[in-house]
Amino acid sequence: RKSENRQKFGRMSSSQHAVVRRALRDGFKAAELPVKLCETPNEFSKSLVDPGGAFLLDIEKSSKGKRGKNERNEIFKMYPGAAGNVVEIVSSDRLLHQAVLHVKEPERIIMTKRTFYDSRVGRYKKVLERHTTDGAERWFLLGMDEMHLFVAQLDKPASSVAQARANLRPKTLKNRRDAAFKRQGEWFLTPVDRKTAVRLESIEPHKIQHNVGLGVTHERLTGRPHTISELA
């Protein structure tokens, strides 16, 4: 039964496969983004037991040389999935090194295997895990931001990189001009009003933190850290 499911959902005809791969490669190339298109689900991940025909996307370390500012030597890794899946790059921006990816597929069930150490019995165990996609149509903004690749899912459709970037703005900034705020990565900074400024100026100096890191940090991460000069 497992092999029948894999044959039905896990493969495209050779002509369909070639067309999808060619279009995806062209889209990534137009944005000057590195990509590895996997021929099989097992090439995408050894932990897959039954992908159920699902579209798969990840970012991994590349064994090839560094690409420009891609100092972390990363590459997009993708498996388009079943023949009925719609997986396409709808817009590419070479200057920004960003692209919009559109994915449409029915609900899929993905079975994976995971190995963990069970301290109660003193040995490693393998377990099967079931994951389900929701079947919703999805749009993603893919690209290079400073020194590493990123994937950001959009909350609504986008037909261009500019529209996708605008969709990522917080709702409170949707109708503001770019001059009304400054962007640093995923952070959007806006001027405070006079009332807030007065409150900030009245804070006692010992309650103000200096050069504070923003977000989650990890000693093994090599990206540029985000810090704020003063935090109250």
N, C-alpha and C positions, 0 to 999 in steps of 0.2 A: 504493500500500500504506500509506503514511504517513497519507493522508487517511482511509482506511478504519479504521485503528487509532484515529485521533482521534475519528471519529464513533462508534465502538463504545464506547470507554472514556471519552472526555472530556466526554460530555454526559448529562444526565438528561432525562427527560420534563419538560414544564413543570410538571405537578402535583407530581411528586416533588421537583423543584427548589424549588418554593415551600414545601412542607411542611418540608423540611430547613432551608431558610434561616430560616423563621419560628421554628422551634424553637431554632435556634442563636442568633438575635437575642434571643429571650426569655431564654435562659440567660445570655448575656453582660449583658443589661440588668439581670437580677436581681442580678448581682454588681457592677453599675455599672462595667463594663469596656468600653472602646471597641473596636469591631471593624469591619473592612471585609470583607464577604463577596464574593469575586470571582465574576463571572458566567462568566468564561472563564479557562483556564490562562494565556493571554497577558496578561490583566489582572493576574494574580498576578506574573508575571515575564516580561520580554522575552527572557530567556536560555533559556526552555523551547523545545525543538524538538518533543518529543513527551512529554507527561506520563504517558502510559500509564494514565490513569485514577487516578493516585495522589492521595491526600489530601496537601494542602500547607499548611504553617503557618509564619508568620514574624512578626517584629515590625518595624515600620517607622516612620519619622517621618511625622506627620500634617500635612496642609496647613491643618487647621482650628485653632481657638484652643486654648489650654491648658486642661486639665481638672483643676481642683483642684490636688492635689499632684503631678500628672503634669507636672513641670517640663521634662522632656525631650520633651514633646509627642509621645508614642509611641502607636501603635495596633496591635492585633492584625490581621494580614492572613491570610485563610484561603480556601482553595479546597477544597470537600468532595470533589471527584473523581467517580468513576464512580457510577452509580445503585446498584450493589451494595454500596457502602461504607457502613458504619455509623459515623456521626460525630454525637455527641450530648453535650450538657452534662448530666451526671447529678446535679450538686449545685452550688448557688451560695450564697455567703455575702456579703451586702451590707455587713456591718460590716467584714469583712476585705478586701473587694474581691478575692475569690478564687473560683475555680470548678474543678470536676473535669471533664475532657474524656475521653471514651471513644472510641477509634478501632479499628475492626475492618475489615480489608481483606486480600485475598490478596496474594501477592508481586507487586510492580509493578516495571516497568523504566522509568526516567525518563531521557530523553535531553536534555542541555543543551548549549549552545554557550558557549564562552569565548574571549575575545580576549586575546592576550598579545603582548608585544614580544620578538621573537627577535633578540638582539644579534648572533648569528652571521651573519645575512643583512641586518640593519639595517632590518627592517620588521615590521609587526604581522601576526600570523597568527590564524586562527580554527580551533579544534579542537572536535570533538564529544566529550562525556564521557558515560559510561554509569553510572547509579546504580541500585542495586537495593534495594528494601525487603525486609525479611525475612518479611513476612506474619504476624508475631506480633501478637496482640491487645495494645493499648497503652492506658495511662491516663496522663494528664498533670494536674499542678496548674498552673493559670494564675492570674496575679494581678498585683497592684501591691504591691511591697515597697519601702517608703520612697519613693523618687522615680522609680522606673522599673518597667516591666512585666517579667515573667519567665515562662519556661516551664520546668517541671521534670518530667522523665519519671519515673514511679514504677516500682518493681521488682515491684509486685504490685497487684491490683485495689483500688479504693477506691470506696465508694458515697457518701461525704460528704467535705466539705472537712476536717473534723476528722480523719477517718481518713487522708486523704492526707497531711496535715501530720505525723501520727504516723509514717506509713510513711517519711518523709524523715529521721527521726532515725537516727543511727548505731546499729548493732546493740547496742553496749555500753550504750546509753541507753534501749533499748526498754522496760524494766521499771522505770525510775526515775521518781519523781515530778518534776514540773516544778521543784520547789524544790531538787532535787539538782543542777541545772545552770542556766546562763544561756545564752540564745541571742542572737546578734548576726548577723542575716542568715543565711548558710549556715554560720556558725561556732557550735559548741556548746562552752561553757566549763564545765569541772567542777573542783571543789576537788581539790587533790592530797592524797595520804596523808602521814602524818608522815615516813616515810622519804624521800620525794621532797622534802618541805619542807626537811629537814635538808640534803640535797644542794644544793638551790638556795641556801640561806643561806650555804653554804661557798664559793660561786663568787666568784672574785676580781672586784672592781668593774670593772676594765678589760675584762673579757670579757662584760660585759652591754651590749647595745645598747638604745638608748632611742628611743621613738616610731617604731617600725619599721612600714612598710606591709605589710599582709597581702594575699596574692594578687597577680594581675597588674594593673599600673596602666598607664595610657596618658594622655598629656597632653591628648588630645582627648576623653576621657571626662568626663562632667559629674556622675556619680553621687557619692554621699557616700563618701569614702575610708575604709577600715577600717585602723586603726592599733592597735598594742599598745604599752603604756607601757614595758615592759621585756621583752627577749627574751634568753634565755641558751642 
